[in-house]
Amino acid sequence: MKIIIVGMAYPYRGGLAAFNERLSQEYVKNGHDVEVFYFHAFCQMHGRIFII
């Protein structure tokens, strides 16, 4: 299954960023295709994490 998580993520720190990071890792362990989108002042692509 393809899953998109929108919210705080690495490199940000804190509860939401940590939760979304762990959640995405668990989905990947279970065989899902996961992409994490989070907001940043610049538009660029960094690995599998899109910064928008």
Backbone torsions as a table, in degrees:
resi	resn	phi	psi	omega
1	MET	NA	141.1	175.0
2	LYS	-91.6	129.4	-176.5
3	ILE	-127.4	134.7	174.9
4	ILE	-116.8	128.5	175.9
5	ILE	-111.0	125.1	178.9
6	VAL	-112.9	121.1	-179.8
7	GLY	159.4	-168.4	-179.5
8	MET	-67.5	143.4	179.4
9	ALA	-157.7	176.0	176.9
10	TYR	-51.2	135.1	16.5
11	PRO	-91.5	2.2	176.9
12	TYR	-66.8	153.6	179.0
13	ARG	-116.3	159.2	178.2
14	GLY	126.3	178.5	-173.8
15	GLY	-61.0	-49.0	-178.6
16	LEU	-65.9	-41.7	179.9
17	ALA	-64.4	-43.7	179.6
18	ALA	-65.1	-42.5	179.9
19	PHE	-62.9	-47.3	-179.2
20	ASN	-63.7	-37.0	177.8
21	GLU	-64.4	-47.8	179.2
22	ARG	-65.5	-39.3	178.7
23	LEU	-61.4	-46.2	-180.0
24	SER	-64.8	-37.7	177.9
25	GLN	-64.1	-40.3	179.2
26	GLU	-67.1	-39.8	176.3
27	TYR	-60.8	-43.0	179.7
28	VAL	-63.9	-41.4	177.7
29	LYS	-59.3	-31.6	-179.8
30	ASN	-88.7	9.4	172.8
31	GLY	90.9	11.2	180.0
32	HIS	-89.4	155.4	174.8
33	ASP	-95.5	114.8	-172.3
34	VAL	-119.1	135.9	170.8
35	GLU	-125.9	139.0	-179.4
36	VAL	-113.6	126.5	176.5
37	PHE	-111.2	133.6	174.5
38	TYR	-142.2	161.4	-174.2
39	PHE	-88.7	138.9	179.1
40	HIS	-151.7	162.3	-177.2
41	ALA	-69.8	-19.9	-177.8
42	PHE	-114.2	152.1	175.1
43	CYS	-102.3	112.8	178.1
44	GLN	-156.9	167.0	178.2
45	MET	-114.2	130.9	-177.7
46	HIS	-128.7	96.6	-177.7
47	GLY	63.9	-128.1	179.2
48	ARG	-97.0	2.9	179.3
49	ILE	-105.0	121.3	-179.5
50	PHE	-94.4	129.9	-179.7
51	ILE	-103.9	117.0	-178.8
52	ILE	-124.6	NA	NA
